[in-house]
Amino acid sequence: MKNSFKVFVAVFIILVSINANAQWVPSSTGMGNDKSIFSLLSLGFVDFFAGTAYYGVYRSTNVGVGWVQSGLSDKTVYSLALSGSNLVAGTNLYGVWLSPNNGSTWSQTSLSYETVRSLAVSGSYIFAGTAWGTPPGTGGVYRSPDNGSTWLKVGLDEKTVYALAFSGSTLYAATRGYGVWQSFNNGTTWSQTGLTNQIVYSLAVSGNNIYAGTECNGVYYSSNSGSNWSQVGLNGKIIYTLLLNSGKIFAGCLKCGAGVYGAGADGSGIFLSTDNGITWIEKNQGFTLDMTFYSLAIANTFLFAGSFAQSVWKRTYSEIIGIKQISELVPVSYLLHQNYPNPFNPSTNIRYELPRAGNVKLVIFNTLGQEVQTLVNETQSAGIYEALWNASGFPGGVYFYRLTAGGFGETRKMLLVR
């Protein structure tokens, strides 16, 4: 009887663990569960920071398991960035602050009166995107070459700049009512991209690909550095935050007219697209309340989401993108299995085995040898895994997939029937 009870307990614990990994769980111990999180910043596997409304900066050194207050305790922190060894914070009405010691102490820079909604760093430059109207005549982009000792306004006067993002040497700015702008010379001159007359809250960029999150018009996508744009989904939603990682785009949404609470049945919450925004999958499993999300970040093996008045939540990254570790048994060799089902419409599973930990890449190719989607590009421990490919939006025909890991490389063929 005792042994049976032990087995039951072990099985129950495993089931609970699997269930927790397959959904969002709170990650706010030490900060309380009632904070609004405007910004999240991950610095590798060690330090993780959250910028809050009215309560300053919180820091976690254990991947969000626990948090401690880390300065600026009476301020709203809209944005966080890293410049060299300095942690940079953009605040409401108090400008930009710097900490050289991970938030233990802070000093105000000479940009001391603006509301700083966004930050970006390139080389020795710090860029601050500010809000128009408080105080009058403010707004636009400022640039500092010397860690905040001096600032120069470099354009977009009297515009609220909600987001800044670099792709190579090109700086993009998301504005309120004026769409997306770009600068090729560190903000000295600016030109408007093809996305105009939109309230744009968020940006995600990689190479020539740009995603813009708008107010009530969903997500726009450009594949040619902003020259042309197309609306690619989540129409009727406010997109407060976007995160792009290895071809996967995450969006934190609020349905227009839903108020600040809105996740769940009405179509707000967290969404994922793996096909450049053609299709979106709701990823709200585990949320017990309706919520709005302002920030997203990847730290260690988790995706974190900063919410309105519900603090920080986390979910296993590999699970949320359709990668499951189905066994921790260590295989004797690398092995790539045939996908199943095959033929399929529109989704199929690809199983692979790893005898040791290392960087793993699983890529889908078309018959011309062109990469069409990256399913996996991360460090994984030894074990047996399964990745899901949702081929919605791809033309019917023959595709290939290739696994590379630890010097191993193997290509297999799949058949897509639609």
Summary of the structure (lengths in Angstrom):
residues: 418
radius of gyration: 22.4
end to end distance: 53.8
largest distance: 76.9
contacts: 1448
relative contact order: 0.09
helix: 6%
strand: 49%
